[in-house]
Amino acid sequence: MPDVIRTPDERFANLPDWDHEPTYFTTRIDGVDLRLARHELGDPDGDPIVLMHGEPTWSYLYRKVVPPLVDAGHRVILPDLVGMGRSDKVTDVGWYDWSHLMAAYDAHLQDLGMRPFTLVVHDWGGILGLPWAVAHQNMVSRLVILDTACFVPGREPAEAWYMFRNFVERTDELPIGFLVDGACVTDLTDAEKAAYEAPFHTVEAQAGAKAFPQVQPIREEFPGAWESHEANLALSDWQQPTLILWGGDDVILPSKIGKHWSERIPGIRGFEVLENAHHFLQEDRGADIGDRIAAFMADNPV
């Protein structure tokens, strides 16, 4: 069995604009016991909304998005993907395959055990989350899509994505703060960059961050490719209210992806390309995103 390590709690002390303590649950995936983390904010009885981050970030990414949602009375849930944030880290890069990542994603959302929720997906939170959503439509009351992708046969990722993937593959110790900062219009402070580095207290803890780009389904022979493609096709029949927000400066996942979905999804209620926002648009336009999601939920009551 692969080794599993846990980031010391003191690594998360005194982070800028983030003093939220997580809750945990345990799950077993292919014989490996894991403690996964999530942060729960706002009114416990409010209309629930789940915000799923991507790679190499964690719930901290949404800290600017959360206040408008809390102010609107919602129950806000922020899971940390396996290998990220305050969730356990499997130290074997090879463990992070499509089936294990999807199983952990599903465990997070099944453990909530609640009524249908608004699902917000970004980056790998959507690469996994869109296939998950179309397979669990009864659990998703509304969908918000931020800068993410599905596999489409014959479509190549952008050159900037390949540059990122190749950099991760050849780098022994990833400069996590540098990578996040490089995909923001806003210049992160040293303290904010350190907050993104906090989950990775050792090189071994970075196994998930190193693995995600390598297992993203970009070819037909990649595990998960056809599940991702089928999800992309299924969005043409998606009826739940859907909002798409995209960073106008994102060169990793360009806004034409979101525009294409906005023209196909029957449940679309809005599509907006946000100026002065890169791939990590939550850093660049977080409060605006929170306001737009809160208004979208108010305009589309469940």
N, C-alpha and C positions, 0 to 999 in steps of 0.2 A: 504494500500500500504506500502511496506517496506521503511525504511529510506534510503536515499542516501547521502553520505558525499563526500567531495572533499578535497584532501590533499593540505595544504597551499603551495603556490609557494616557500616560503622561505626554505622549506625542500629540495629543489632541487638546492640550490645555492652552488657554489664552490665544485661541485663533481669532483673527480679526472678524468681527461681526458674526461670530458663531459660538454660542455657548450652550448648544442643545445636546442633551444626553440621549444616547440611543436606547432602544429596547432590542432584545435579541430573541431569536428562536433557533432551534436546532433542526437539522434535516440530514438525511443520509442519501448520498448520491453515489451509486455504483460502489457501495461498500465503504465510502469515505464519510465520516461524520464531520459536519460543518456547523459552526455557529455563524448565522447571518444577522446583519444589523439593519435597522431602519430607524428613522427619526420621525416622531409623530408630534405635530404642532397644531395649534388652533383648537376649535371646539370639537370635543370627542363625538358629539351628536350632530355635527354639521355634515353637509353634503360632501362626501369624500372625494378627494382628488389625489392621485398617485403620480409622482414625478420621477421618471426613470432616467438616470444619467447614462453616459457612455464611457469611453476609454480615452485617456487614463485618469478620469476625474472621479468624483464621488459626490455625495449629497451637498457638499459645500458649494458646488457649482450653482445651486438654485437659491442661495441665500438672499439675493436681491429680488427674486421672483416671489418668494414666500409671503412677505408682509402684506401685499394687497389681497392675497387669497385668505390669509388669516383675518384681515380686517373685514372681509366680506362674509365671515362666519363659517368658513369651510374647515373640514378636517383634512389636514395636509399631511401626506405620508411620503417619506423620502427613503426608499430602500438603497442600500449600498450593494452593488453587484458583487458576486463572489470574486475574491482576489482584489477588491477595491475597498477604499474607505475603512470602516470599522468591522467589516466582515472578514472572516478567516481567509488566509492566503494558502493555497496549495502551492508548494515550491517547485513542482514539476511542470515545466512549460507545456509539455505534451499532454497534461491532464486537461487543459482548457480546450476541449474540442466542442463541436456544435452541440452534441447530445448532452454533455455535462453542463454547458452554459445555459441551454434551454431548460434543463431540469431545475437548475438553481433559480432561474428567472420565474419559472412556474411555481416553485416552492414559495418564493417571496409573495406572490400574488394570491396563491391559494391560502396561505397562512393568515391573510387578513380576515378571512371568514366573514365578509360583510356584504351588504347589498351592492348592486352595481355602482361602479365608480367611474369618474373621469380619469382617463389614462393619458398622461403626457409623456411623449417619447422623444429622445434625442440621441443621435449617434448610435452606439451599440444598444442603447435602450430601445431604439426603434428597429434596428436590424433583427433583434430578437423579438421585440415587442409587437411589430406588425403581424408576423406570423402567429404570435400568441393571441393577439386580439381577434383575428378572423376565425381562430379556432375556439374562442371563448366569447362570442358576441353577446351572450346573455349576461356577462359580467362587466361589460363596458357600456356605460351610459352615454359617454361623449368621448371624442378622441381629439387630441392636440398633437400635431406633428411638427417637430422642429429639426431641421437639418439632419436627415437620416437617409437611408437607402434600402432598396431591395435589389436582389440579383435579377438582371434582365439579360437573357441570352444575346450575345453579340455586342453588348454595351461595355465599353472599357471604362474603368475608373479614371478620374482626372490625373494628370501628371503629378499634381501636388500630393495626391493620395499616395502614389507610388513612391514619391520622395520620402514621405513620412514613413511608409512601410519599410523601405530599404534602410532608413536611418535606424529604426527600432531594431531591425534584424541584425545589424552589424555592431550595435552599441552594447557593451557589457553592462554598464550602469547608466540607466536612462536619466536624463535631466528633466524630471517631470514638470517642474515649475517652468522651465524654459520652453518645453513643448506646448504647454497650455498658453503661456504668454504669447507664443508665436502665432497662435490662431485666435488672437483677440485684437480688436482695434485699440481698446483701452490698454494702457501700460499697467500691468499688475505691479503692486508694491512687492518689496522683498518678503514682507510678512504674508501676503496673499500667495505668492509662489511657494513659500514654505508650507502653507496650509495644504496645498496640493501634494506636496512631497511628504506630508506627515504620515500617511498610511504605510509608506514604504521605508521601514526602519532598517532594512537590510537589502542587499542586492537580491537575495533569494525571495524576498517579499514582492519583488517586481515581476515575478513569473507571469502573472495574469496580464499586466501591462505590456509585457513583451509578446505574449501569445495572441492577444485579440487581433492585431492587424494581420497576423500570419494565417489565421483561420477564417477571416472574413470571406464568405462565399462569393468569389469573383469569377469562377469558372464552373462549367457544368459538372465537372468531376469532383468539386469541393463538397464535402458534407454540408447539408443545409441549403445548397443552391436551389434545389427544386422546391423545397418548402418555402423559401424566400420568394421564388418566382410565382408560385401558386398564390401566396399572400398578395403579391403585387397585382395579379389578375383579379383576385377576389375583391380588391378595393373598388373595382368597377360596379360592384353590387352593394357596397357598404352604405347603409342607410342611417346609422347613428350620426347625430350632429358632429361635424368635424371642422376644426380650425387649423389652418396651416400658416405658420410664421417662419420666415427664413432670413438668415443673415445675408444681406446684399453683397458683402465682401468675402463670402465663403468661397475659396477656390478649391477646397477639398471636396465638398459636396455642393456644387453650384445650384443656384436657385431654380434653374430650369427643371430640376427634379420635382420640386414642390409645385411648380406651375403645371407640370404634366399631371400630377395627381389632382390638382384643383380643378382641372378640366374633365376629370373622369369620375370622381367620387360623387355619388348622388347626394350624400349627406353634407356636402360642403356648405359651410356657413360663412367662410371668409378665408382669403388668402392674401398675405401681405409680405412683401420683401422689405425688411427693415434696413434703412440706411445706417451707415456707421456701425455695422455689426458683422463680425467674422464668424467662423465656425462655432466658437463658444459665445454665441449671442447672448447667453444669460449673463455673462460678464459685461458685455457692452450695452445691453438694453434691458437689463433684468427687471427693473421696476415697470417699464413700459409693457414688457411681456406679461408680468403679473396682472397689470391693469386690463390688458386685452383678454386674458384668459378669464378673469373674474367677470368681465362684461359678457363674454361669450356664454359662460355658465348661467348668468342671470337671464340672458335673452333666450336660452334654450332649457327651460326647466324640465326636470325629470318628474 
